[in-house]
Amino acid sequence: MERESLEDEARIKASLGEESARIVQAAEQELNVAAAQARRGLRHFAADLAIEQATKQMVLTPETDKALISEFIGGVAAGKGGQN
């Protein structure tokens, strides 16, 4: 009876150890997923912020617009395909 009790105790401890390892592994996976999502969100935020700042700094007057169009057309006519 005492030996069975000790064996049961050993099985329970082993089971608890395995369950603890599974819980830790699951928590690590969840943390990795959350970190990846946070990094993606931060990259999107930084890109949006950069676009917003560039938009605030960009001034497109009718004269600048005409000059850009002329430059583009000149590049296409020269065979550049509009690439700089």
C-alpha positions in Angstrom: 0.0 0.0 0.0 2.8 2.4 0.9 4.7 1.5 -2.3 1.5 2.2 -4.4 1.1 5.5 -2.7 4.7 6.4 -3.5 4.3 5.3 -7.1 1.1 7.4 -7.3 2.9 10.4 -5.9 5.7 10.0 -8.4 3.2 9.8 -11.3 1.4 12.9 -10.1 4.7 14.8 -9.8 5.7 13.7 -13.3 2.3 14.7 -14.7 2.5 18.1 -13.0 6.0 18.6 -14.4 4.8 17.8 -17.9 1.8 20.0 -17.6 4.0 22.9 -16.3 6.3 22.5 -19.3 3.3 22.6 -21.6 1.9 25.7 -19.9 5.3 27.5 -20.2 5.7 26.5 -23.8 2.2 27.8 -24.6 2.9 31.1 -22.8 6.1 31.5 -24.7 4.3 31.0 -28.0 1.7 33.5 -27.0 4.4 36.0 -26.1 6.1 35.5 -29.4 2.9 36.1 -31.3 2.1 39.2 -29.3 5.6 40.5 -29.9 5.4 39.9 -33.6 2.0 41.7 -33.7 3.4 44.6 -31.7 6.4 44.9 -34.2 4.0 44.9 -37.2 1.9 47.5 -35.5 4.9 49.7 -34.8 6.1 49.4 -38.4 2.7 50.4 -39.7 2.6 53.3 -37.3 6.1 54.5 -38.3 5.2 54.3 -42.0 2.0 56.2 -41.5 3.9 58.8 -39.5 6.5 59.1 -42.2 3.9 59.5 -44.9 2.1 62.1 -42.8 5.3 64.1 -42.2 6.2 63.9 -45.9 2.7 65.1 -46.9 3.0 68.1 -44.6 6.4 69.0 -46.1 5.4 68.6 -49.7 4.2 71.7 -51.5 2.9 71.2 -55.0 2.2 74.4 -56.8 0.8 74.5 -60.3 4.3 75.5 -61.6 5.9 72.5 -59.8 3.3 70.2 -61.1 3.9 71.3 -64.7 7.7 70.9 -64.2 7.3 67.4 -62.9 5.0 66.4 -65.8 7.4 67.9 -68.3 10.3 66.1 -66.8 8.4 62.8 -66.8 7.4 63.3 -70.5 11.0 64.2 -71.4 12.2 61.0 -69.7 9.6 58.9 -71.5 10.5 60.5 -74.8 14.2 59.8 -74.2 13.4 56.1 -73.6 13.9 56.1 -69.9 10.3 55.1 -69.1 10.0 57.8 -66.5 12.6 56.4 -64.2 15.3 58.5 -62.7 
